[in-house]
Amino acid sequence: MSYAPKILAFAGSARKDSYNKKLVRIAAEHARRAGAEVTLIDLRDLPLPIFDEDLEREEGLPANARRLKDLFLSHDGLLIASPEYNSSITPLLKNTLDWVSRPVQGEAPLGCFDAKVAAIMAASPGALGGLRGLVTLRMILGNVKVTVLPDQVAVAKAHEAFSAAGDLKDAAMNQTIGAIATKLVETVRRLRSV
């Protein structure tokens, strides 16, 4: 039987009814159908203080940062849906990545990111669908040793894009998200078989 990639999926939003949480749920389901073991988390459930090296030095890595690091370390790939705030990513997502990146004894630098593969996507009420924020996210992930798939998706007019049940109304957009999630699973599987 072929390897079942382990994918960690989350949105860079704390809002309960976040468009990006809906989007990443859809992508996670597609990844499951493609044969992955998917862990879908809500960053709202893992609150962190704003990154502060003084706090880190005095108190060590916060417990939720350690939990997140362990999740990153135990998964092969990442599915990330990111809202766009002022043409960039959210403070929540940046803070999460900053805390997870912190070195701990016995761990290689950026060990929780190294050799990971990511698929990124966004949903926004705007006409570009969060596309500008994905540029920032791609740059950050690439700089911390994550291989980011070239394919990405930005769902424009997100306030109109989802049904009351949280599904995408546009079948073609749903297929695009499915193709990206499947490509992530297949890429991880190929890399692990080398």
C-alpha positions in Angstrom: 0.0 0.0 0.0 1.3 3.5 -0.9 2.4 5.9 1.8 -0.4 8.1 3.3 1.0 11.6 3.6 0.3 13.4 6.9 -1.0 16.9 6.2 -1.5 19.6 8.7 -4.3 22.0 7.6 -5.2 25.4 9.1 -6.4 28.9 8.4 -4.6 32.1 9.4 -7.8 33.4 10.9 -9.4 33.4 14.4 -12.8 34.5 13.3 -15.5 31.8 13.9 -17.2 32.2 10.6 -14.0 32.8 8.6 -14.1 32.3 4.9 -10.6 30.8 5.1 -11.6 28.2 7.6 -14.3 27.2 5.2 -11.8 27.0 2.4 -9.2 25.0 4.3 -11.9 22.5 5.4 -12.8 21.9 1.8 -9.2 21.5 0.8 -8.6 19.1 3.7 -11.5 16.9 2.6 -10.0 16.7 -0.9 -6.7 15.8 0.6 -8.3 13.0 2.6 -10.0 11.7 -0.6 -6.6 11.7 -2.2 -5.3 9.3 0.5 -3.8 11.7 3.1 -4.1 11.6 6.8 -5.2 15.2 7.6 -5.1 17.0 10.9 -7.3 20.1 10.7 -6.7 22.6 13.5 -8.1 25.9 14.5 -5.4 28.4 15.6 -8.1 30.0 17.8 -7.7 26.8 20.0 -4.0 27.4 20.4 -3.6 31.0 21.5 -0.1 32.5 21.7 1.3 35.7 23.1 2.8 38.1 20.5 6.3 36.8 19.9 8.8 38.3 22.4 12.3 37.1 22.9 12.3 38.4 26.5 9.3 36.4 27.3 10.8 33.3 25.6 14.1 33.8 27.6 12.3 34.2 30.9 9.5 31.6 30.5 10.6 29.4 27.6 8.5 28.3 24.7 4.8 28.7 25.4 2.9 25.4 25.8 0.8 26.1 22.7 3.9 26.9 20.6 5.4 23.5 21.7 2.1 21.8 20.7 2.2 23.5 17.3 5.9 22.6 16.8 5.1 19.0 17.5 2.2 19.1 15.0 4.5 20.6 12.4 7.2 18.1 13.1 4.9 15.1 12.8 3.4 16.1 9.5 4.8 16.0 5.9 2.8 18.8 4.4 0.9 21.9 5.1 -2.5 23.2 3.7 -2.8 26.9 4.6 -5.6 29.2 3.9 -4.7 32.8 4.6 -6.8 35.9 4.8 -5.3 39.1 3.4 -4.8 42.0 5.8 -3.5 45.2 4.1 -1.9 43.3 1.2 -0.1 40.8 3.6 -0.9 37.9 5.9 -2.6 38.1 9.2 -0.8 38.9 12.5 -2.1 35.6 13.8 -0.5 33.6 11.0 2.8 35.5 11.2 2.9 35.1 14.9 2.2 31.4 14.7 5.0 30.9 12.1 7.4 32.9 14.3 6.8 30.9 17.4 7.0 27.6 15.6 10.3 28.6 14.1 12.0 29.1 17.4 14.8 26.6 18.0 14.7 24.1 20.9 17.5 21.9 22.2 18.1 18.9 20.1 16.2 20.2 17.1 17.9 21.3 13.8 17.4 25.0 12.9 13.9 25.3 11.3 13.5 21.6 11.8 9.7 21.9 11.9 9.7 23.5 8.4 12.6 21.7 6.7 11.5 19.3 3.9 7.8 20.2 4.3 5.7 20.8 1.2 2.9 23.4 1.3 -0.2 24.3 -0.7 -1.5 27.8 -0.1 -4.8 29.5 -0.8 -6.9 32.5 0.2 -10.4 33.7 0.3 -11.4 37.4 0.5 -14.4 39.6 -0.2 -12.2 41.6 -2.5 -11.8 41.2 -6.2 -8.4 39.6 -6.0 -9.4 37.0 -3.4 -6.4 37.5 -1.1 -3.9 37.1 -3.8 -1.5 39.8 -2.6 -1.2 38.1 0.8 -0.2 34.8 -0.8 2.9 36.5 -2.2 4.0 37.3 1.3 3.1 33.8 2.6 5.0 32.2 -0.3 8.1 34.3 0.5 8.1 33.5 4.2 7.6 29.8 3.8 10.2 29.6 1.1 12.7 31.4 3.4 12.2 28.8 6.2 12.9 25.8 3.9 9.3 24.9 2.9 8.7 23.8 -0.7 5.6 25.7 -1.8 3.6 24.3 -4.7 3.4 26.7 -7.6 -0.3 26.2 -7.9 -2.4 28.3 -5.6 -6.0 29.6 -5.4 -7.6 32.9 -4.4 -11.4 32.9 -4.0 -12.7 36.4 -4.8 -16.0 37.8 -3.4 -15.8 35.2 -0.6 -18.9 36.6 1.1 -20.8 35.3 -1.9 -18.8 32.2 -2.7 -19.9 29.8 0.1 -23.3 28.2 0.7 -25.0 28.3 4.1 -23.5 24.8 4.7 -19.9 26.1 4.0 -19.5 24.6 0.6 -18.3 26.4 -2.5 -21.1 27.4 -4.8 -18.8 27.3 -7.9 -18.1 23.7 -9.0 -15.1 24.8 -11.1 -13.5 26.5 -8.1 -14.1 23.4 -6.0 -12.4 21.3 -8.6 -9.4 23.7 -8.6 -9.1 23.4 -4.9 -9.4 19.6 -5.2 -6.6 19.5 -7.8 -4.3 21.6 -5.6 -4.9 19.4 -2.5 -4.4 16.3 -4.6 -1.2 17.6 -6.0 0.1 18.3 -2.5 -0.7 14.7 -1.4 0.9 13.3 -4.6 4.0 15.5 -4.2 4.6 14.4 -0.6 4.1 10.8 -1.6 6.6 11.0 -4.4 9.2 12.7 -2.2 8.8 10.2 0.6 9.2 7.3 -1.8 12.6 8.5 -3.1 
